[in-house]
């Protein structure tokens, strides 16, 4: 691993960790596109590059989310009642996605899925109407079912689930700061379930690249985590000082940019 690659990973970890704490998105949506830019340096085959970027991104969230969650918990902002309802479904959805479906999806279509969900989430955050004042979170069954969807889709795109869980909670009139904090806690369970699935589903892949553990590239994971766990608490601190409107706009613009890049990668893969 050369110094440029290592330095790039550390910068990526610093930015991803800060965004994870600030926006409750686990950092995965930021990491995946940039990993795609860096992986040619280590000779990663195109056939598994998208899968490896998504799986490695999710692996970093296991660690980053712990740091971010601790910072948000100190502020008393995490809705643990919502975490308890969503987590069982998240674990089921994550294991199904990472362990059963993930390895069978073509990389180009995987990039399309990623960009579509990210763009949709950005649009909801930027232009979605405020929820009706009387709207609240659904009951136990509905919330748990939403957990399955969040865990499953997050596993396909390598994200901590904030792009779905934050709009879902905001729609239920959970304040944005609490939604971001709660999403940070949910990210740990999403990442853990899916990472187990990625290791199982990718164990038979022979990429020829040293340091692979299933679909996870361990050197990349360690390089990012070493820094991201330090910057995630800084992002969490900023999340509680920014006004709600600004936080939503930052979230949405970031998602639009990343969706555009992954859509471009999909177009290249399709030969367009």
C-alpha positions, 0 to 999 in steps of 0.5 A: 500500500503506497503513501498516496493511497494511505493518505487518501484513505485517511482524508476519506475517513476524516470526511466520512466520519465527520459526515456520519456524525453530522448527518447520521448517514454512517458515512457509507454514501460518501465512502462508496464513490471515493473508494471506486476512485481509489481501488484501481491503485490496488489492482481491484478487478472491475468485476467486484469493485462496486461490491467491494466498495459497498461491503468495505464501506459498510464494514467501516460503519460498524466502527464509525457508528459506535463513535457517533452514537456515543457522542449523540447519546451524551446529548440525550438525543437518541430515541432508544424506543425507536431503535428498539422497534426498528432493530429486529427488522433491520437485522433480518433485512440486513442478513437477507441483503448482504448474505443472500441477494448482494452477490447476485446483482450485476455491478452496473445495476447495483450502481443504478440502485445506489444512485436511485435511492440516494437521489430519491432521499435527497429529493425528499429532504430538499423538497418534501412537504412538512409532515402534518402536525397530527402525523406520528410514527407508525405502530410496532408492526409498521415500524418493525416492517420499515426496519426490514426495508431499511436494513435490506436496502442499506445492504444493497447500497453500503450505507448506514440507513440514514437516507431512509431512516431520517426521512422516515422519522422526520415524516413521523414528526420526530425532530431532525436532530433526534432523527439524525442521532437515532439514525446514528445508533441504527447504523451500528446494527445495519452495518453489523448484520450486513457485514456478516452477510458480505463476508459469507456471500463473498468468501468464494470470490478470488480477486487476487487482491491481498487483504480481502475478507469476503467482499471486504477489503480490510486494509482500506477499512482499517485506514478509514476507521483509524481517522473516522472514529476521531472525526465522527464526534466532531460532526455529531457536535456540529449537528446539534448546533446547526439550524434544522433547515441548514441541516436538511439542505446539507444532507440533500445536496450531498446526496445529489452529488453522490447519486450523480457520480454513481449514475455516471459509473453505471452509464460507463459500465453499461457502455453508454 
